[in-house]
Amino acid sequence: MFVAVEMVDTVRIPPWNFQRQFNEAIAEELNKKLANKVVYQVGLCICLYDITKLEDSYIFPGDGASHTKVSLGFFDDIVIPPESLQQPAKFDEAEQVWVWEYETDEGAHDLYMDQGEDIRFRVTDEVFLDTSPTGPSAAATNSPAAPGAEEGGQKKEAPYTLLGTISEPGLGLLSWWNS
């Protein structure tokens, strides 16, 4: 599920990179800026695929770097909800893991979904969340906090989350299917 997206950006090339090939310097700066970053309403940017257009370069007053407008064409925030697990599934309170109760001719076998195991899943949805900073809330201005006090308990939300499923044949922990 990869998508090629065409973007337009102005790239700053510092003076110490002027001796390098122009396209190489631009590609390196674009990869530094975009690779492994979440682009709003696009998804996780993996790497630069191609530079399709280069325009004139500019040097701004007070900045010795070259600025060039260009056109160009991994990850922890994956959630698999309980209803998207292989069924029947249950949560083992003692082990703190989900268990697939796999039925065979000899009876049921418990297949544990241990943390850190490699898994094969299918992406079912993408969730974008605008995490742009907001101004102070009205409640914060009405009741100022004590000096040195910090806001605790604020959960930082991921700007991009993938929802997945393993409730199809061949999906789930790789160890289930390799045995």
Protein Blocks (a to p, Z undefined) as FASTA:
>chain_A
ZZdddddddddddfklmmpcfklmmmmmmmmmmgopacehibpcfbdfbdfbdcddddde
hiabdcddddddddfbbcddfklpccdddddfklopacdddddfkbccdddddehiacdd
ddfbdcdddfbdcdddfklmmmccdehiacehiacddfbdcdddfkbghiacfklmmZZ
